[in-house]
Amino acid sequence: MSEFLLTTESPADLSKEYYEETGIPYIPYHFQVNDGELLTDYVGEGMTVKELSEMMDKGVVPKTSQPNSTEYEEFFEPFLKQGKDIFHVVFSSGLSGAYNACVAAVEELKEKYPDRKIIAVDSRAAAPGFGLLVDEVYSRYKNGATMEELEDFVLKERNHVQHWFYVTDLKYLKNGGRVSATSAALGNLLNICPLMFVNPAGELKVFEKVRGKKKIISATVDKMVEHAQGGKDYNGKCFLGHFNAPEEAAAVKAAIEERIPNINGGVRIFEIGKTIGAHSGPGTIAVFFWGDDKVDLKN
């Protein structure tokens, strides 16, 4: 394994078991409920995803915040003091200002530790799509890739991490300012589920509005067949994220594996964490896989 350290961030939505198995350190984000104490989003610890989801169902509107530059410095510095270089994969700059805060911290630390090397690269990915990218970086890292090789890989391949999401209650997108109150109310009345994707800039965009649960699951799988490398013969990895919707996640997994039977290891299910779930809401389902170039699609 390479001598430098690979690090990442909690919105990669990988499991606690994954981090324990790989030893990848991550910097946590923060969330807040009912204007209470600012809580740190340690993966698999403290308030559970289910607990937060149930609070949101009762009307709680949580707030989230990214690490600031000081927190990044405090996260990186102990490793630098140990004489380690760092390769860090950052949450999408299209969804957060974290990348700018991280870069500011890196510049400060480079002056303080001129003999150490730090590379921070923008994933332009989110949730287990971010995790899918980190997972491939880790595979290359443990097989001896250099920091420069990993940076080149991320910059070239991040645009091939396909993200397809849907939500079942538009009020959470309304709370985040992504849809109007009128559109949210009408959409919920008509049982509309927006099918969304992440564009090349790492931003979340609505592709189409689908009416009904069966149709949105089918539409999501259709997009995987359309965009996955090899289509129905895709044999790469697929990560599936859900926010307190384990039964629906299992149904989507089954639908994907029926149409795309050669997925490497089968579809792996992860919980969407509190940072992402606070904005997308309970019932969110998201599918991530290696595909063709992401573009700003229009229906």
N, C-alpha and C positions, 0 to 999 in steps of 0.2 A: 504494500500500500504506500502511496505517496506520503512524504514527510510533512507536508503542510496540512492545515486543518480545513475541512469543508464545513461551512456553517450556513444556516438558513433562518426562516422566520415562521412564526406560528400559523399564519394564514395559508401555509402549504397544506394544512389540514391532513397531515399524516398522523397516524395514531401514536399514542404513548409507547406502545409495544414496538412500533417501527423505530422510533428514536432510541429506545433502549437497545434494540438489536444492532442498529448501525452505529450508534455512538455519535450521531450528528448533533452538535449543539444548535439551539435555535433561540432567537430573541423573541420574547412574547409581546403581543400587543395588549391593549387594555379595553375594558368595557365597563359600563356603568348602568345601573337600573334604578329607576325612581329617584334620580338625582342624589343617589347615595354615594357610598365610598367607591372610588375608582379601583376596580379589580384588575388583577393581572391574569391574562389568559394563558395559564400554564396548561399544556395539553393533557387531558385526562385527569385534571385535578380541580378541586374547588367545585363551583356550581357546574352541574352537568348541562349538556346540550338539551336534554329532555326538560330539565327544570326551567331553563331560560325560555324554551319554546312554549311551555305551559304558561309562563308568566306573560309572554307576548300574546297568547290566545286570550288572556284576560284583560288585554289593553295596555300592558306595559310597553313603552317605546324605549328600548335600550339605546345607549350612545356608545360609540367606539372611538378609540384614538390610537394613533400610530406611535412608535417610539420616537423621541426627539433625538437630536444629535448627541446630547450628553449621555442618553441611555445607550446609544450605539457605542460611544467611546467606552463606557463602563462594561459593556458586553465584550468588546474586542480586547481591551487592554490586558486582562489576565493572561490571555493566550500569547500576546506579544511579549509580555514579561517572561513567559516560559521559553522564549526564543522561537516561537512558531510563526510561520507565515499563514495568511488566511485567504481562502477563496469563499466569498459570500454571495449567495443567490437571494435577490431582493424581490419582494412582492411587487406586482405590476405598478409601474408609474402612471398607468392610465386610470388607476382606481384609487391611488393614494399618493401623498407627498413623501412617503417613507424613503423613496430612493434618493431624493434631494437631501434629506436629513442624514442618510447613511453616507453619501458622498462627502458631505461637510465634515462628518466625523472622521472619515478615512483620511481626508486632507490634513486634519489636525494631527492625527496619529502618525502619519508619515513624517511629519516634522519632528515629532517627539521620538520616533523610533526609525531613524533613517536606514538602519540595516535590515529592517523587516519589510516584507512585501505584502500588500493587501490589495486584492482585486474584488470589487463589488460590481455585480452585473445584474441588470434589470431583467427579470424573467418575462415581463409582459404577460404574466399568467396569474391565475387565482385559484383558490380552493384546491381540491385534489388534482386539478390541471397543473397548478404550480407544483404540487407534490409529484406528479408524473415526471415533470422535468427534473426535479431534484433527484428522483429515484434513478433516472438515467445518468445524471451527473455523478451520483454516488457509485454506480456500477463502473463508470470509467475511472473515477478517482481510486477505487480500491484495486483496479487493474493497472495502476501506475501512470495515468495521464498527468501531464504537467499542468500547472495553473494556466498557462497560456493556451494549452490545448483545450482545457475545459472552457475557457472564455470564448475561444473560437467556436466551440460546439454550441454553447448557449446562444451566441449571437446569430449563428446560422440556422439553428434548429428550433428556436423558441416560436417561430412563426408556423411551425408544423404541429404544435400542440393544439388540437381542436377542442373547444369548449362549447358544449350545448346544454343550456339550462332551461328549466321551466318552473314556474311558481303556480300555486293553486289559490292564492289569496292576494289580490292586487293591492290591498290596503298597505302592505309592507313596502311595495314599490312607491305608493303614494307618499308614505311617511318619509321615504328617502328622496322625494322630489322627482322620481323618474316617470311618474304618470300623474295626471291631474286627479283631483278628488272626484270629479264627474266621471272621468274615464274609469277610475277604479270601481266606483259604485255600479256603473252600467256593466262593466266587465264581469264583476262578481254575480250580478243578477243574471247574466246570460251564460254563466259558467265558462268564461273565457280564460284560457291559460296562455300567456305569452311564451312563445318559444324564442329564446335569446341565445346570443353567441358572443364571443370575445373577438374583437377585430385586431388587425396587426399592431395597433397602438396599445393594445392591452385594455381597451375600453369595452364595457358591456353595452350591447346593442340589441334591440328587439328585431327579430327577423319576421315573424308573423304571429297572428293571434289565432289560436286554435280553440274550437269549442268542444269541450268534453274531455274527460280523463282518458278514455280509450284512444281517442284520436291524437291527443298530445303525446302519449307514449309511443304510438305508431309513428308519428311525425319525427320524434326524437331518434328512434331507431333508423328511420329512413335517412336522416342526415348523416348518421354514422356510416351507413352503407354507401352513401354518396361520396363522403369526404375521406373515409379511412384509406390508408395506403393498401391497395389491393382489393378494396371494396369488400364483397362477401368473403373473400379469401384472406382478409386481414389476419395476420398472426402475431401482431405486436401486443403490447399491454393495453388494457383498458381499466381505468379507475372510475368508479361511480360514487358520487357523493350525495348524501341526503341530510336534511335537517329535520330530525325527529320524524322520519317517515320510513321506518325499516321495512314494513310490509310492501309498500309501493316500490322501494328500492329493489327488493327481491323480485318483484314482478317485472321491473324494467330489466334487471339482470337476466332473467329467464328469456325475455323477448329478444334481447341482444344475442344471447348465446344460441338461440334457435336459428337466427338468420346469419350469424357470423360464428360458426362453431370452432374455429381454430385459434381463438384468442389465447395468447401466451399466458398460461396459468388460470384462464377463466377471468371473468369480470371480478375485480376486487372492490369490495364496498368499504367506504370510509364515511365517517360522520363529517358533515360540514361543520366547522367549528363556530364558536360564538362570535368571532369577529365578522365573518361573512354572513352567518345565519341571522345576525341582528338586523341586517339590511334586506336579505332576501325573504326571510320569514319561514315559519313552519310549513312543511310540505314541499320545500324546494327539492328538486331532483336535478342532478347535473352529471353529464357523461363526458369523459375526457379520453382522448386517444391520439395516436400519431396519424396525421393525415396530410392532405395537400396544403398548399400555401393558404393561410388565412387571408381573406380579402374582406372589404366592406360590402357584404352581401346585401342585396335588396330582393324582396319577394316579388 
